[in-house]
């Protein structure tokens, strides 16, 4: 593996394909690009005083922390963020402003993404953590 590939993997992680069983059950997951590793999960963790976050979405790419379990609930939550990014060019600014004002847990965009995940799981008759 060359130095460029190592640096690229450190910066943006590596691309992954989700397991076929997951995409068969939730074909909407194919709307996003999925990566493991890279800087984004660590930067997200800095904002929450953690080493990393399980997942962070930037436009239509979801970055997952290494070792994160590919649970349908987490993946659908992140897909909710993909759709939020697609809804308006100003979404990233509104998300950051909401987080600064209310914190992560009370951020309405986090709640919306979680509600999206729960709705999709219920539609597929799968259990949720909600």
C-alpha positions in Angstrom: 0.0 0.0 0.0 1.5 3.3 -1.0 1.9 6.4 1.1 -0.9 8.2 -0.7 -3.3 5.4 0.0 -2.4 5.4 3.7 -2.8 9.2 3.9 -6.1 9.0 2.0 -7.4 6.2 4.3 -6.4 8.3 7.4 -8.2 11.4 6.0 -11.4 9.9 4.4 -11.4 6.3 5.6 -12.2 3.4 3.3 -15.3 2.9 1.2 -17.5 0.0 2.3 -20.4 -1.9 0.8 -23.2 -2.6 3.3 -24.2 -6.2 3.8 -26.7 -7.5 1.2 -29.2 -8.5 3.9 -29.3 -4.9 5.2 -29.8 -3.3 1.7 -32.4 -6.0 0.8 -34.4 -5.1 3.9 -33.7 -1.3 3.6 -33.0 -0.5 0.0 -33.0 3.2 0.8 -29.6 2.7 2.4 -28.2 2.6 -1.1 -28.9 6.4 -1.4 -25.8 7.1 0.7 -22.1 6.4 0.3 -20.6 4.6 3.3 -17.0 4.9 4.6 -15.2 3.5 7.7 -12.6 5.6 9.5 -11.1 8.9 8.5 -11.0 12.2 10.3 -14.8 13.0 10.4 -15.8 10.6 13.2 -12.9 11.9 15.3 -13.8 15.5 14.7 -17.4 14.8 15.6 -16.1 13.2 18.8 -14.2 16.3 19.7 -17.5 18.3 19.8 -19.0 15.7 22.2 -15.8 15.3 24.3 -15.4 11.7 23.1 -12.6 10.0 21.1 -15.0 9.4 18.2 -18.7 9.2 17.3 -20.3 6.1 15.9 -21.3 7.9 12.7 -21.2 11.3 11.1 -22.8 12.4 7.9 -21.4 15.0 5.4 -23.8 15.5 2.5 -24.4 12.0 1.0 -21.4 10.3 2.6 -21.7 8.6 6.0 -18.4 8.1 7.9 -18.5 5.3 10.5 -16.0 4.9 13.3 -13.9 1.7 13.0 -15.5 -1.1 14.9 -19.0 0.4 14.8 -21.7 -2.2 14.5 -23.7 -1.8 11.3 -27.1 -1.7 13.1 -30.1 -0.8 11.0 -31.1 1.9 13.5 -27.8 3.7 13.3 -27.5 3.4 9.5 -31.1 4.7 9.0 -30.4 7.5 11.5 -27.4 8.6 9.4 -29.5 8.2 6.2 -31.9 10.6 7.8 -29.1 13.1 7.9 -28.2 12.4 4.3 -31.8 13.4 3.4 -31.5 16.5 5.6 -28.3 17.6 3.8 -30.1 17.1 0.5 -33.1 19.2 1.6 -31.3 22.6 1.6 -27.9 24.1 0.9 -28.1 25.8 4.3 -28.6 22.6 6.3 -25.0 22.3 7.6 -25.2 25.8 9.0 -28.6 25.3 10.6 -27.4 22.0 12.1 -24.4 23.6 13.7 -26.4 26.6 15.0 -29.0 24.3 16.5 -26.3 22.2 18.1 -24.6 25.3 19.5 -27.9 26.6 20.9 -29.4 23.4 22.3 -26.6 20.8 22.5 -26.5 17.4 20.7 -29.3 15.7 22.6 -31.8 18.5 22.1 -30.8 19.2 18.5 -34.0 19.0 16.5 -32.2 17.6 13.5 -30.8 14.7 15.6 -34.4 14.0 16.9 -35.7 14.1 13.3 -33.0 11.7 12.1 -33.9 9.3 15.0 -37.6 9.6 14.3 -36.9 8.8 10.6 -34.9 5.7 11.7 -37.6 4.5 14.1 -40.3 5.0 11.4 -38.4 3.0 8.9 -37.7 0.2 11.4 -41.3 0.0 12.4 -42.3 -0.1 8.7 -40.0 -3.2 8.4 -41.4 -4.7 11.6 -38.0 -4.5 13.3 -37.3 -3.6 17.0 -36.1 -0.1 17.9 -34.3 1.5 20.9 -36.9 4.2 21.0 
